[in-house]
Amino acid sequence: MTPEKPPTAHPAPPPYVPGHGLLTGRTAVVTAAAGTGIGGATARRLLEEGADVLLSDAHTRRLKESEIALTAEFGAGRVAALPCDVTDEAQVTALFAHAERLHGRLDVVVNNAGLGGSADLVAMTDDQWTAVLDVTLNGTFRCTRAALRRMRAAGRGGVVVNNASVMGWRAQRGQAHYAAAKAGVMALTRCAAAEAAAYGVRVNAVSPSLAVHPHLAKVTGEDLLTELTGREAFGRSAEPWEVANVIVFLASDYASYMTGETVPVSSQRA
């Protein structure tokens, strides 16, 4: 008998999952939330699940466009925006103060801001290394610290979800700075979770492999995207909203006993 050929993965993503009110009555801050990437998809999913959302991004034009679009869909009372460069401590402090002024509470923080790049280690400059670390790791540290200080003082618990990457676990040429930063985000997540548990705050992370969106496609070569997609069992990259779904799960009460965890959002292990 001729052995059956295994079915090939279908390249199309599944239908979009509707909201179920998992975060009704809660407030959320999302960094790097402008545009079509994971941050923008997360902001939308949080709104669809009932949360009021403060959008933040260093790109002021894209942030304003996102605010206008989401406000038209979800209403002015549920969407706000404030520019924030996560490498600037004063701006981070102002962001979280603004969140509390808006809603009187802070329930969910999604640290999505990150910076990539490609350079072999022998050619990498101090500035290249520092720029990626300062946004991706130090920015996550600054925002996590600001969130935990306010959540601890409020005494109502809360959730922090950090965006890590499979690069924190694996090696790839030209990615020493990014991989080191994302591995640091994972370690930061574990340590912050151990401290925050005492005051009822959970800290977790997601670790996406590949979620392609227009901005990423512009700055990443087609050959590399094809190679990375070929590593995925489904034969396609994730949709940004598929990563956002896992972030929403971690932010919700369905993940009430999870803290210090990094959840892969990847089909590479299949």
ABEGO torsion letter per residue (X at the ends): XBBBBBBBBBABBBBBBBBAGAABGBBBBBBGABEABAAAAAAAAAAAAGBBBBBBBABAAAAAAAAAAAAAAAEAAABBBBBBBAABAAAAAAAAAAAAAAAGBBABBBBABBBBEBBBAAABBAAAAAAAAAAAAAAAAAAAAAAAAAAAAAGAEEBBBBBBBAAAABBBBGAAAAAAAAAAAAAAAAAAAAAAAAAGBBBBBBBBABBBBAAAAAABBAAAAAAAAAABAAGBBBBAAAAAAAAAAAABAAAAABBGBBBBBBAAAX
